[in-house]
Amino acid sequence: MFTTADRCKYLVIAAAILGAALFQSTTQAQQVEKSADGIVVPVGDGFLSVGVRSENVIHVMFAKDRSFFSHTSIAALPRSGAAPKFDVTSDASQATVSTAALKARVDLKSGAVSFLDSAGKLIAAEKPVG
């Protein structure tokens, strides 16, 4: 049988494990920030923006300063109208921005971006530098 002291030890250990798991999930949730057209993710000493331009076009940018993302791009045409419908999902290792036709998956550790079709078939992927 367990003594009262043993039960207290196990209760403290269980509470510590639960607290660590909750802290990790809260930290992860704060790491991926949903924006009006996609997500912004801190990567290394900068930020990665993954923005939906159309169902078939996702604009990826990296900058050391978040204010860069508000500048007009000379490389990409501005989106006309509202962003198309998109969904954001994330877990401890990746975040995914999905449209009806395309998915962009970001490795949260390395910042490597992979593009998949709507069925999940890989189209192109960066090698994680990690």
Residue frames as a rotation matrix with the C-alpha (Angstrom) as fourth column:
MET 1
0.574 0.819 0.000 0.00
0.819 -0.574 0.000 0.00
0.000 0.000 -1.000 0.00
PHE 2
-0.199 -0.582 0.789 1.03
0.509 -0.749 -0.424 3.58
0.837 0.317 0.445 -0.56
THR 3
-0.323 0.037 -0.946 1.55
0.890 -0.327 -0.317 5.84
-0.320 -0.944 0.073 2.40
THR 4
0.747 0.608 -0.270 0.18
0.525 -0.788 -0.323 9.35
-0.409 0.100 -0.907 2.48
ALA 5
0.169 -0.785 -0.596 3.69
-0.289 -0.618 0.731 10.68
-0.942 0.049 -0.331 1.80
ASP 6
-0.691 -0.396 0.605 4.00
0.382 0.510 0.771 8.42
-0.613 0.764 -0.201 -1.29
ARG 7
0.176 0.855 0.488 0.63
0.962 -0.044 -0.270 9.60
-0.209 0.517 -0.830 -2.59
CYS 8
0.732 0.040 -0.681 1.70
0.097 -0.994 0.045 13.23
-0.675 -0.099 -0.731 -2.13
LYS 9
-0.343 -0.928 -0.142 4.93
-0.147 -0.096 0.984 12.57
-0.928 0.359 -0.103 -4.07
TYR 10
-0.598 0.159 0.786 3.03
0.731 0.511 0.453 11.00
-0.329 0.845 -0.422 -6.97
LEU 11
0.540 0.842 -0.026 0.50
0.786 -0.515 -0.341 13.82
-0.301 0.163 -0.940 -6.95
VAL 12
0.426 -0.480 -0.767 3.29
-0.182 -0.876 0.447 16.43
-0.886 -0.051 -0.460 -7.09
ILE 13
-0.668 -0.696 0.266 5.01
0.079 0.289 0.954 14.56
-0.740 0.658 -0.138 -9.95
ALA 14
-0.227 0.675 0.702 1.74
0.952 0.305 0.015 14.25
-0.204 0.672 -0.712 -11.88
ALA 15
0.732 0.498 -0.464 1.00
0.447 -0.866 -0.224 17.96
-0.514 -0.043 -0.857 -11.39
ALA 16
-0.015 -0.834 -0.552 4.51
-0.264 -0.529 0.807 18.88
-0.964 0.158 -0.212 -12.60
ILE 17
-0.747 -0.225 0.625 4.12
0.458 0.507 0.730 16.75
-0.481 0.832 -0.276 -15.74
LEU 18
0.198 0.910 0.363 0.69
0.968 -0.125 -0.217 18.21
-0.152 0.395 -0.906 -16.47
GLY 19
0.639 -0.007 -0.769 1.97
0.147 -0.980 0.131 21.74
-0.755 -0.197 -0.626 -15.87
ALA 20
-0.452 -0.875 -0.171 4.89
-0.123 -0.129 0.984 21.19
-0.883 0.466 -0.049 -18.25
ALA 21
-0.567 0.312 0.762 2.56
0.791 0.465 0.398 19.83
-0.230 0.829 -0.510 -20.94
LEU 22
0.565 0.822 -0.073 0.20
0.783 -0.562 -0.265 22.79
-0.259 0.092 -0.961 -20.57
PHE 23
0.316 -0.542 -0.778 3.11
-0.101 -0.835 0.541 25.25
-0.943 -0.093 -0.319 -20.66
GLN 24
-0.718 -0.624 0.307 4.45
0.195 0.242 0.950 23.63
-0.668 0.743 -0.052 -23.84
SER 25
-0.229 0.692 0.685 1.06
0.973 0.187 0.136 23.74
-0.034 0.697 -0.716 -25.59
THR 26
0.721 0.462 -0.517 0.51
0.489 -0.867 -0.093 27.37
-0.491 -0.185 -0.851 -24.52
THR 27
-0.081 -0.845 -0.528 3.98
-0.155 -0.513 0.844 28.36
-0.985 0.151 -0.089 -25.72
GLN 28
-0.736 -0.167 0.656 3.34
0.539 0.442 0.717 26.57
-0.410 0.881 -0.235 -29.02
ALA 29
0.251 0.921 0.299 -0.03
0.955 -0.186 -0.229 28.26
-0.156 0.344 -0.926 -29.49
GLN 30
0.672 -0.044 -0.739 1.63
0.091 -0.986 0.141 31.66
-0.735 -0.162 -0.658 -29.02
GLN 31
-0.382 -0.921 0.069 4.40
0.145 0.014 0.989 30.78
-0.913 0.388 0.128 -31.49
VAL 32
-0.721 0.224 0.656 2.07
0.688 0.114 0.717 30.54
0.086 0.968 -0.236 -34.52
GLU 33
-0.522 0.516 -0.679 0.21
0.041 -0.780 -0.624 33.80
-0.852 -0.353 0.386 -35.01
LYS 34
-0.095 0.580 0.809 -2.74
0.965 0.252 -0.068 33.85
-0.243 0.775 -0.584 -37.40
SER 35
-0.801 -0.154 -0.579 -2.89
0.029 -0.976 0.218 36.98
-0.599 0.157 0.785 -39.56
ALA 36
0.040 0.883 -0.467 -5.56
-0.585 -0.358 -0.728 38.33
-0.810 0.302 0.502 -41.92
ASP 37
0.552 0.161 -0.818 -4.16
-0.827 0.233 -0.511 36.32
0.109 0.959 0.262 -44.82
GLY 38
0.370 -0.445 -0.815 -2.18
-0.055 0.866 -0.498 33.47
0.927 0.229 0.296 -43.22
ILE 39
0.877 -0.143 -0.459 0.36
0.481 0.271 0.834 33.06
0.005 -0.952 0.307 -40.41
VAL 40
0.398 -0.844 0.358 3.49
-0.575 -0.534 -0.619 34.64
0.714 0.041 -0.699 -38.98
VAL 41
0.919 -0.161 -0.360 5.98
0.339 0.790 0.511 32.34
0.202 -0.592 0.780 -37.26
PRO 42
0.597 -0.795 0.102 9.16
-0.760 -0.522 0.387 33.31
-0.255 -0.309 -0.916 -35.38
VAL 43
0.915 -0.403 0.020 12.11
0.381 0.846 -0.372 31.45
0.133 0.348 0.928 -36.93
GLY 44
-0.030 -0.998 -0.053 15.65
0.942 -0.011 -0.335 31.90
0.334 -0.061 0.941 -35.64
ASP 45
-0.609 -0.265 -0.748 16.34
0.567 -0.804 -0.177 35.62
-0.555 -0.532 0.640 -35.41
GLY 46
-0.918 0.324 -0.228 13.47
-0.395 -0.714 0.578 36.64
0.024 0.621 0.783 -37.69
PHE 47
-0.192 0.945 0.264 9.92
-0.330 0.191 -0.925 35.95
-0.924 -0.265 0.275 -38.77
LEU 48
-0.976 -0.002 0.219 8.37
0.193 0.465 0.864 33.86
-0.103 0.886 -0.453 -41.53
SER 49
-0.291 0.914 -0.282 5.11
-0.598 -0.404 -0.692 35.04
-0.747 -0.033 0.664 -43.12
VAL 50
-0.915 0.163 0.369 2.96
0.369 0.711 0.599 32.60
-0.164 0.684 -0.710 -45.09
GLY 51
-0.460 0.738 -0.495 0.14
-0.356 -0.663 -0.658 34.52
-0.814 -0.126 0.567 -46.78
VAL 52
-0.214 0.513 0.831 -2.67
0.759 0.623 -0.190 33.36
-0.615 0.590 -0.523 -49.05
ARG 53
-0.786 -0.066 -0.614 -2.96
-0.287 -0.841 0.459 35.36
-0.547 0.537 0.642 -52.29
SER 54
-0.011 0.819 -0.574 -5.41
-0.967 0.137 0.215 33.03
0.255 0.557 0.790 -54.07
GLU 55
0.819 0.362 0.445 -6.44
-0.482 0.855 0.192 29.39
-0.311 -0.372 0.875 -53.84
ASN 56
0.866 -0.486 0.114 -3.37
0.465 0.702 -0.539 28.53
0.182 0.520 0.835 -55.94
VAL 57
0.102 -0.851 0.516 -0.85
0.198 -0.491 -0.848 31.13
0.975 0.189 0.119 -54.71
ILE 58
0.870 0.020 -0.493 0.81
0.493 -0.068 0.868 31.34
-0.016 -0.998 -0.068 -51.30
HIS 59
0.503 -0.669 0.548 3.32
-0.140 -0.688 -0.712 34.15
0.853 0.282 -0.440 -50.70
VAL 60
0.711 -0.364 -0.601 6.20
0.701 0.428 0.570 33.26
0.050 -0.827 0.559 -48.34
MET 61
0.463 -0.576 0.673 8.46
-0.171 -0.803 -0.570 35.96
0.870 0.149 -0.470 -46.88
PHE 62
0.397 -0.417 -0.818 11.21
0.905 0.326 0.273 36.03
0.152 -0.848 0.507 -44.25
ALA 63
0.289 -0.323 0.901 12.34
-0.002 -0.942 -0.337 39.17
0.957 0.096 -0.273 -42.45
LYS 64
-0.604 -0.564 -0.564 14.26
0.613 0.125 -0.781 40.10
0.510 -0.817 0.270 -39.32
ASP 65
-0.926 0.334 -0.176 11.76
-0.150 -0.754 -0.639 42.90
-0.346 -0.565 0.749 -38.64
ARG 66
-0.398 0.857 0.328 7.99
0.729 0.512 -0.453 42.19
-0.557 0.059 -0.829 -38.67
SER 67
0.154 0.484 -0.862 7.28
-0.107 -0.859 -0.501 45.65
-0.982 0.169 -0.080 -40.12
PHE 68
-0.813 -0.511 -0.280 8.75
-0.353 0.049 0.934 44.40
-0.464 0.858 -0.220 -43.42
PHE 69
-0.717 0.560 0.416 5.55
0.651 0.751 0.111 42.44
-0.250 0.351 -0.902 -44.04
SER 70
0.258 0.854 -0.452 3.48
0.537 -0.516 -0.667 45.63
-0.803 -0.070 -0.591 -44.23
HIS 71
-0.375 -0.470 -0.799 5.55
-0.409 -0.689 0.598 47.00
-0.832 0.551 0.066 -47.14
THR 72
0.745 0.595 -0.302 4.31
-0.495 0.190 -0.848 46.69
-0.447 0.781 0.436 -50.71
SER 73
0.112 -0.697 0.708 6.15
0.267 0.708 0.654 43.93
-0.957 0.116 0.265 -52.54
ILE 74
0.056 -0.147 -0.988 7.80
-0.867 -0.498 0.025 44.63
-0.495 0.855 -0.155 -55.90
ALA 75
-0.880 -0.461 -0.116 7.99
-0.464 0.779 0.422 40.87
-0.104 0.425 -0.899 -56.55
ALA 76
-0.722 0.688 0.074 4.34
0.686 0.725 -0.058 39.92
-0.094 0.009 -0.996 -56.02
LEU 77
-0.560 0.619 0.551 1.18
0.004 -0.663 0.749 41.59
0.829 0.421 0.369 -57.22
PRO 78
-0.833 0.331 0.443 -1.10
-0.523 -0.211 -0.826 42.78
-0.180 -0.920 0.349 -54.44
ARG 79
-0.749 0.645 0.150 -4.16
0.644 0.763 -0.063 40.65
-0.155 0.050 -0.987 -53.83
SER 80
-0.760 0.598 0.255 -7.35
-0.401 -0.739 0.541 42.15
0.512 0.309 0.801 -55.17
GLY 81
0.315 0.949 -0.016 -10.20
-0.466 0.170 0.869 41.84
0.827 -0.266 0.495 -52.71
ALA 82
0.499 -0.025 0.866 -10.37
-0.848 0.191 0.494 39.81
-0.177 -0.981 0.074 -49.56
ALA 83
-0.667 -0.743 0.052 -8.18
-0.735 0.668 0.116 36.78
-0.121 0.039 -0.992 -48.92
PRO 84
-0.049 0.640 -0.767 -9.77
-0.507 0.646 0.571 33.55
0.860 0.417 0.293 -50.08
LYS 85
0.804 0.393 0.446 -10.99
-0.583 0.373 0.722 31.12
0.117 -0.840 0.529 -47.43
PHE 86
-0.089 -0.846 -0.526 -8.12
-0.304 0.526 -0.795 29.36
0.949 0.089 -0.304 -45.70
ASP 87
0.944 0.322 -0.078 -7.58
-0.054 0.380 0.923 27.25
0.327 -0.867 0.376 -42.61
VAL 88
-0.064 -0.962 0.266 -4.67
-0.729 -0.137 -0.671 27.14
0.682 -0.237 -0.692 -40.17
THR 89
0.952 0.223 -0.208 -3.72
-0.025 0.737 0.675 24.05
0.304 -0.638 0.708 -38.19
SER 90
0.041 -0.983 0.181 -0.69
-0.670 -0.161 -0.725 23.52
0.742 -0.092 -0.665 -35.99
ASP 91
0.911 0.077 -0.405 0.86
0.239 0.701 0.672 21.12
0.336 -0.709 0.621 -33.57
ALA 92
0.744 -0.634 -0.212 4.15
0.107 -0.199 0.974 20.96
-0.660 -0.747 -0.080 -31.67
SER 93
-0.166 -0.927 0.336 6.27
0.497 0.216 0.840 20.56
-0.852 0.307 0.425 -34.81
GLN 94
-0.848 -0.143 0.510 4.48
0.530 -0.263 0.806 22.23
0.019 0.954 0.299 -37.73
ALA 95
-0.220 0.807 -0.548 1.88
-0.061 -0.573 -0.818 24.73
-0.974 -0.147 0.175 -38.86
THR 96
-0.705 0.051 0.707 -0.16
0.674 0.358 0.646 24.39
-0.220 0.932 -0.287 -42.04
VAL 97
-0.385 0.604 -0.698 -2.04
-0.474 -0.778 -0.412 27.00
-0.792 0.172 0.586 -44.07
SER 98
-0.705 0.200 0.681 -4.61
0.537 0.777 0.329 25.33
-0.463 0.597 -0.655 -46.36
THR 99
-0.458 0.651 -0.605 -6.77
-0.793 -0.606 -0.052 26.60
-0.401 0.456 0.794 -49.21
ALA 100
0.613 0.745 0.262 -9.14
-0.503 0.624 -0.598 24.50
-0.609 0.235 0.758 -51.32
ALA 101
0.932 -0.221 -0.286 -6.28
-0.185 0.388 -0.903 23.75
0.311 0.894 0.321 -53.75
LEU 102
0.135 -0.991 -0.026 -3.01
0.032 0.031 -0.999 24.07
0.990 0.134 0.036 -51.86
LYS 103
0.959 0.038 -0.281 -1.31
0.279 0.042 0.959 23.59
0.048 -0.998 0.029 -48.49
ALA 104
0.166 -0.939 0.302 1.85
-0.269 -0.338 -0.902 25.24
0.949 0.068 -0.309 -47.17
ARG 105
0.887 0.073 -0.457 3.41
0.364 0.498 0.787 23.45
0.285 -0.864 0.415 -44.20
VAL 106
0.336 -0.770 0.543 6.04
-0.573 -0.625 -0.531 25.15
0.748 -0.133 -0.650 -42.02
ASP 107
0.230 -0.414 -0.881 8.48
0.702 0.697 -0.144 23.17
0.674 -0.585 0.451 -39.89
LEU 108
0.926 0.277 0.255 8.43
0.055 -0.768 0.638 25.24
0.373 -0.577 -0.727 -36.67
LYS 109
0.616 -0.768 -0.175 11.96
0.437 0.148 0.887 24.28
-0.656 -0.622 0.427 -35.67
SER 110
-0.347 -0.870 0.350 13.77
0.744 -0.028 0.668 25.02
-0.571 0.492 0.657 -38.94
GLY 111
-0.092 0.404 -0.910 11.32
-0.328 -0.875 -0.355 27.25
-0.940 0.265 0.213 -40.82
ALA 112
-0.963 -0.263 0.052 11.45
-0.054 0.381 0.923 24.96
-0.263 0.886 -0.381 -43.87
VAL 113
-0.109 0.955 -0.275 8.33
-0.721 -0.266 -0.639 25.28
-0.684 0.128 0.718 -46.02
SER 114
-0.889 -0.030 0.456 6.70
0.242 0.816 0.525 22.42
-0.388 0.577 -0.718 -47.94
PHE 115
-0.401 0.780 -0.480 3.93
-0.874 -0.483 -0.053 22.78
-0.273 0.398 0.876 -50.50
LEU 116
-0.839 0.226 0.494 1.29
0.224 0.972 -0.064 20.08
-0.495 0.057 -0.867 -50.96
ASP 117
-0.728 0.685 0.025 -1.76
-0.183 -0.229 0.956 19.71
0.661 0.691 0.292 -53.18
SER 118
-0.086 0.794 0.602 -5.24
-0.929 -0.283 0.240 19.45
0.361 -0.539 0.761 -51.67
ALA 119
0.762 0.341 -0.550 -4.86
-0.212 0.935 0.286 15.66
0.612 -0.101 0.785 -51.36
GLY 120
0.816 -0.492 0.303 -1.64
-0.342 0.010 0.939 16.07
-0.465 -0.871 -0.160 -49.35
LYS 121
0.674 -0.601 0.429 0.73
0.736 0.594 -0.325 15.02
-0.060 0.535 0.843 -52.16
LEU 122
0.162 -0.727 -0.668 4.09
0.371 -0.582 0.724 16.81
-0.914 -0.365 0.175 -51.94
ILE 123
0.956 0.105 0.272 4.70
0.291 -0.399 -0.869 19.41
0.018 0.911 -0.412 -54.69
ALA 124
0.180 -0.929 0.324 7.94
0.122 -0.306 -0.944 21.00
0.976 0.210 0.058 -53.42
ALA 125
0.938 0.090 -0.334 9.85
0.334 0.019 0.942 21.19
0.092 -0.996 -0.012 -50.15
GLU 126
0.396 -0.838 0.375 12.81
-0.703 -0.540 -0.463 23.01
0.590 -0.081 -0.803 -48.64
LYS 127
0.103 -0.445 -0.890 15.39
0.495 0.799 -0.343 20.93
0.863 -0.405 0.302 -46.85
PRO 128
0.971 0.238 -0.008 15.33
0.116 -0.443 0.889 21.72
0.208 -0.864 -0.458 -43.12
VAL 129
0.125 -0.960 0.251 18.56
-0.199 -0.272 -0.942 23.37
0.972 0.068 -0.225 -42.03
GLY 130
0.701 0.429 -0.569 17.60
0.372 0.461 0.806 23.01
0.608 -0.777 0.164 -38.37
